[in-house]
Amino acid sequence: MIAADTSTWVAFLDGGGGEDAQLLDKALEDRQVLMVPVVLTELLSDPKLPSDVAETLSDVPLIETALGYWQRAGALRAMVLAKRRKARLGDALIAQSCIDRGIPLLTRDRDFYAFAQAAGLDLILGAKSH
């Protein structure tokens, strides 16, 4: 199982190339993708997203938040911020979802390195950072 960050989903939905988009395509085909709730929210926030795509994205099984998730996510973000690294709230929530489930995150966003270094987030890095 894997999860994908918004950066990879956007590249995939735009038909862009990149190893991450190809990995996501294969994982979807094999039903090996879990959707991070924050990523779904970010994707559905695009006012130009076609309704059929929104429906398909909503059909991907969601990662459930476990008891204490919000506290762990806050502590994770604090840990990264204490190291004077960038730690956006959404990224901390995404990272904590993957850490809790023990699944790798497929992403183009190198900001997730800080979460990998601080808490062992398993990353699969794709094409380019943004």
N, C-alpha and C positions, 0 to 999 in steps of 0.2 A: 504494500500500500504506500501511496505517496499523497502529499497535498501540494498544491501549486499556489504561489503568490499571485497577486493581481498582475504584476508585470508579465509573467509568463502567460496567464490567461488572456491578457490583452493582445499579446503577440500571436497567440494561437488563434484567437477569434478574428484578428485582422488578416490571417493567412500568411503572416510573416514567417520567414525561415528561422532557423536557429535550432540547435540541438534540444533546447528545453521544450520548444513547441512540438518537436517530433516526439520527444519522450512523453509529453502530456497526451498527445494523440494516441500513442501506443497504449499508455496506461488506461485511457478512457475506453479504448477498444477492448482491453482485457478486464474492464471493471475494477481497476485497482486504484481509483482516485477517491479521496475523501475531500469534501469542500470545507474550508475553514469559514465559519460564519461571518467573520469580518471581511474576508475576501468576497463572499457572496454579496454582502452589503455594498462594498466598493463597486463591484461590477454592475449591480442593479441601480446604482446611483447615476449611471450614464443615461441622460435623457434621450440619447439617440439609439440606445440599445433596442433592437427589434424585439417585439413581444415573444416571438417563437424562440429566440435565443435566450431570453430571460427565463422562459418556461423550462428549456432544456437545462440551463444552469441550475435552476431550482430543483431539478430532478436528481442531481448528483448528491449522494448521501452526505449529510452534514456530520462534522465532528461534534459530538456532544460535549458540553462543558461539564467537567467533574467538580464535585464539591471542593471549595477552596480555590477554584480557578482564578477568580478576580484577585485574591490576595497573592497568589503565586505570580500572576502577571505583573502586579504592582511591584513585588519584590524583585522580579527579574528586571524590570525597567530601571528600578533604583540601582541595581547592581551594575548595569551597563552605564547609566548616567554617572555613577561614582567613578567609573574609569575614564570619564570625560569623553565618552563616545556618543554618537548620535543614537537616540532611542525614541523614535516616534511612537506614540501610544498605539496606533494601529499595528505597527510592526511588532511591538511587545505582545499584543494580544494574539497575533498570528503565530509568533514564535512559541508562546506558551501553549497554544492549542496543539502544535506539533510535538512539543516536548512531552506534554501529558500523554499523548497517544503513542509516543515513541516512533513516529514516522518522519521520514525525511521531507524537507521542503524544497520544492523545485522553484527556483527564482532567478531573475536577472539582476536583482537589487542587492548590491554588495553591502548595503547597510546591515544586512542580516549577519554578516561576519561577526559583528560585535556580540550578537546573541549566541552564536556558535562558540566563540571564545569564552564567554562568561558562563554559559550553562550547558554547553554540549549539544546545542541544536544541530541536527544532522542536515547539512545543506547539499543540494545538487545544483550547482551553478550553471546557468545557461548563457546564452549569447553575450549580450553586452549589458553593462549597468546603465542606469538612468539617473 
